[in-house]
Amino acid sequence: MHEIFAPDFINYTAPPGSPQGPDAVIYFFNQLLKPAFPELKVEIHEMIAEGDKVTTRKSFHAIHKGEFFGVKPTNKSVVMEVIDIVQLRNGKYIAHWGILDMHNLMTQLAA
């Protein structure tokens, strides 16, 4: 992560109090997603680049095997719909904006 993320990387959609810089992304994946969904697979549906930004629309496919935002493991298969915009400078990520359909995800976990 430190090789592709600039030291001053900003995640504009990180929850308040989240780490900044490359550690923000490491924290999100290692502390939130990976423990809850250890076998996460990503399917990219579209990728569009213009200027210094790249946008992807993708789905994360996983099985809920660890606690996630207070929800105990359900062993249910889930699909998380995600749209990310990444801004680049000199080949490194400098900013991120993302949309994760949390309502749909939590509905899948409760269903």
TIFI-404693 format. One record per residue (C-alpha): x, y, z. Coordinates in Angstrom, 2 decimals. Layout:
N
node x:X	y:Y	z:Z
...
***
This chain:
111
node x:0.00	y:0.00	z:0.00
node x:2.80	y:2.42	z:0.82
node x:4.19	y:1.94	z:-2.70
node x:1.02	y:3.05	z:-4.50
node x:-0.44	y:5.56	z:-2.01
node x:1.11	y:9.01	z:-1.56
node x:2.03	y:9.87	z:2.05
node x:-0.50	y:12.71	z:1.97
node x:-3.32	y:10.47	z:0.63
node x:-6.80	y:11.58	z:1.74
node x:-9.82	y:9.29	z:1.92
node x:-12.72	y:11.72	z:1.76
node x:-15.29	y:9.05	z:2.66
node x:-13.50	y:7.55	z:5.68
node x:-15.43	y:7.66	z:8.95
node x:-14.46	y:10.46	z:11.36
node x:-11.43	y:9.53	z:13.47
node x:-10.05	y:7.11	z:10.88
node x:-6.31	y:7.07	z:10.24
node x:-5.06	y:9.22	z:7.36
node x:-2.57	y:8.54	z:4.57
node x:-1.91	y:5.00	z:3.36
node x:-2.69	y:3.72	z:6.87
node x:-6.34	y:4.67	z:6.29
node x:-6.66	y:2.11	z:3.50
node x:-4.68	y:-0.51	z:5.42
node x:-6.96	y:0.05	z:8.43
node x:-10.15	y:-0.26	z:6.35
node x:-9.11	y:-3.55	z:4.76
node x:-7.24	y:-5.15	z:7.69
node x:-9.47	y:-4.03	z:10.57
node x:-12.95	y:-3.84	z:9.02
node x:-13.33	y:-5.82	z:5.80
node x:-10.80	y:-8.67	z:6.02
node x:-11.81	y:-10.00	z:9.47
node x:-15.52	y:-9.98	z:8.51
node x:-15.09	y:-11.12	z:4.92
node x:-11.75	y:-13.00	z:4.69
node x:-12.34	y:-14.47	z:1.23
node x:-13.39	y:-11.25	z:-0.50
node x:-13.44	y:-11.31	z:-4.31
node x:-13.74	y:-8.21	z:-6.47
node x:-15.57	y:-8.07	z:-9.79
node x:-14.97	y:-4.86	z:-11.76
node x:-17.91	y:-4.00	z:-14.00
node x:-16.68	y:-0.69	z:-15.39
node x:-13.54	y:1.41	z:-15.17
node x:-13.38	y:4.92	z:-16.60
node x:-10.35	y:7.21	z:-16.57
node x:-10.32	y:10.91	z:-17.34
node x:-7.61	y:13.39	z:-16.48
node x:-6.11	y:12.47	z:-13.11
node x:-9.10	y:10.41	z:-11.90
node x:-10.15	y:6.76	z:-12.30
node x:-13.66	y:5.58	z:-11.45
node x:-14.62	y:1.94	z:-10.96
node x:-18.01	y:0.36	z:-10.45
node x:-17.53	y:-3.01	z:-8.86
node x:-19.00	y:-5.72	z:-6.67
node x:-17.33	y:-7.32	z:-3.66
node x:-18.44	y:-10.94	z:-3.27
node x:-17.87	y:-12.53	z:0.12
node x:-19.10	y:-14.77	z:2.92
node x:-19.73	y:-13.09	z:6.27
node x:-17.35	y:-14.95	z:8.61
node x:-16.52	y:-12.31	z:11.22
node x:-18.20	y:-9.49	z:13.12
node x:-19.00	y:-6.45	z:10.99
node x:-20.29	y:-3.24	z:12.57
node x:-21.76	y:-5.20	z:15.47
node x:-23.31	y:-7.96	z:13.34
node x:-22.05	y:-11.38	z:14.42
node x:-20.93	y:-13.79	z:11.66
node x:-23.85	y:-15.20	z:9.68
node x:-21.95	y:-17.30	z:7.09
node x:-24.22	y:-15.72	z:4.48
node x:-22.97	y:-14.92	z:0.98
node x:-23.18	y:-11.19	z:0.31
node x:-22.58	y:-8.85	z:-2.59
node x:-21.41	y:-5.30	z:-1.85
node x:-21.96	y:-2.79	z:-4.63
node x:-19.19	y:-0.17	z:-4.70
node x:-18.26	y:2.89	z:-6.75
node x:-14.81	y:4.38	z:-6.19
node x:-13.12	y:7.47	z:-7.57
node x:-9.36	y:7.66	z:-7.14
node x:-7.22	y:10.69	z:-7.94
node x:-3.63	y:10.10	z:-9.02
node x:-0.44	y:12.16	z:-9.03
node x:2.87	y:10.80	z:-10.36
node x:1.43	y:7.28	z:-10.45
node x:0.31	y:7.34	z:-6.80
node x:-3.12	y:7.56	z:-5.22
node x:-3.63	y:10.97	z:-3.62
node x:-7.38	y:10.98	z:-2.93
node x:-10.38	y:8.67	z:-2.76
node x:-14.15	y:9.07	z:-2.77
node x:-16.31	y:5.99	z:-2.47
node x:-19.87	y:4.78	z:-2.22
node x:-20.66	y:1.44	z:-0.60
node x:-24.32	y:0.46	z:-0.43
node x:-24.29	y:-0.25	z:3.32
node x:-28.09	y:-0.44	z:3.53
node x:-28.18	y:-3.26	z:0.99
node x:-25.27	y:-5.03	z:2.70
node x:-26.85	y:-4.85	z:6.16
node x:-30.17	y:-6.04	z:4.70
node x:-28.38	y:-9.08	z:3.24
node x:-26.80	y:-9.84	z:6.61
node x:-30.15	y:-9.58	z:8.41
node x:-32.23	y:-11.48	z:5.83
***
